[in-house]
């Protein structure tokens, strides 16, 4: 079994840390900032039914599963997700850590570290696609969060 796919990014949101932190507590809002992702409903204890579809060349994959905040503190949020693609029988698990830095002139810095593990017959394709489309998804995610915070820069 191949190792996980790791994606990292650092971006700034033109708002104070309190505003940014409140955005990160809104799980449906955060998921809505991920291109292709949707919240289908809230289950028990803050677990959300969600889905994400990603297109890579001629092949697309759509994972359905759950998302929840696994850990939360004043300057950090850890989100766990797991899902399955029913067509290709690929399973995916992911952990996304968002850590806020001290706000400055450019706003609040956010360090994002994501790790995704795939299993199943089409797992190699899912890993490859994540490595290729992941950076663009992170840029779109950061821009959406900035817009939600009222940052127009």
Residue pairs with C-beta under 8 A, 6 or more apart in sequence:
1 119
2 123
2 124
2 127
3 117
4 115
4 116
4 117
5 115
5 116
5 117
5 118
5 127
5 130
5 131
5 134
6 113
6 114
6 115
6 116
7 112
7 113
7 114
7 115
7 116
7 130
7 134
7 135
7 138
8 111
8 112
8 113
8 114
9 111
9 112
9 135
9 138
9 139
9 142
10 109
10 110
10 111
10 112
11 109
11 110
11 112
11 142
11 146
12 106
12 107
12 108
12 109
12 110
13 20
13 23
13 107
13 108
13 110
13 142
13 145
13 146
13 149
13 151
14 106
14 107
14 146
14 149
14 150
14 151
14 152
14 153
15 107
15 108
15 149
15 150
15 151
16 103
16 107
16 108
17 75
17 100
17 102
17 103
17 108
19 108
19 149
19 150
20 100
20 107
20 108
20 110
20 145
20 149
21 74
21 75
21 77
21 100
23 29
23 30
23 145
23 148
23 149
24 30
24 77
24 98
25 69
25 72
25 77
27 39
27 46
27 48
27 67
27 68
27 69
27 79
28 39
28 42
28 48
29 148
30 79
30 145
31 37
31 38
31 39
31 48
31 50
31 67
32 38
32 39
32 144
33 140
33 141
33 144
33 145
33 148
34 52
34 137
34 140
34 141
35 137
35 140
35 141
36 52
36 53
36 54
36 55
36 137
37 50
37 51
37 52
38 50
38 51
38 52
39 48
39 49
39 50
39 67
40 48
40 49
40 50
40 51
40 64
41 48
41 49
42 48
42 49
43 49
43 66
45 68
46 68
46 69
47 66
47 67
47 68
48 66
48 67
48 68
49 64
49 65
49 66
50 64
50 65
50 66
50 67
50 81
50 83
51 62
51 63
51 64
51 65
51 83
52 62
52 63
52 83
53 60
53 61
53 62
53 63
54 60
54 61
54 62
54 129
54 130
54 133
54 137
56 125
56 128
56 129
56 132
56 133
59 125
59 129
61 85
61 87
61 88
61 90
61 122
61 125
61 126
61 129
62 85
62 86
62 87
63 83
63 84
63 85
63 90
63 92
64 83
64 84
64 85
64 86
65 81
65 82
65 83
65 84
65 92
66 81
66 82
66 83
67 79
67 80
67 81
68 79
68 80
68 81
69 77
69 78
69 79
70 78
70 79
70 80
70 95
71 77
71 78
72 78
75 99
75 100
75 101
76 97
76 98
76 99
76 100
77 97
77 98
78 95
78 96
78 97
78 98
79 95
79 96
79 97
79 98
80 93
80 94
80 95
81 92
81 93
81 94
81 95
81 96
82 91
82 92
82 93
82 94
83 91
83 92
84 90
84 91
84 92
85 91
85 92
85 120
85 122
85 126
88 120
88 121
88 122
88 125
89 120
89 121
89 122
90 118
90 119
90 120
90 121
90 122
90 123
90 125
90 126
91 118
91 119
91 120
91 123
92 116
92 117
92 118
92 126
93 116
93 117
94 114
94 115
94 116
94 117
95 114
95 115
96 112
96 113
96 114
97 111
97 112
97 113
97 114
98 110
98 111
98 112
99 110
99 111
99 113
100 108
100 109
100 110
101 108
101 109
101 110
101 111
102 109
103 109
107 151
110 142
110 145
112 138
112 141
112 142
114 134
114 138
116 127
116 130
118 126
118 127
118 130
146 153
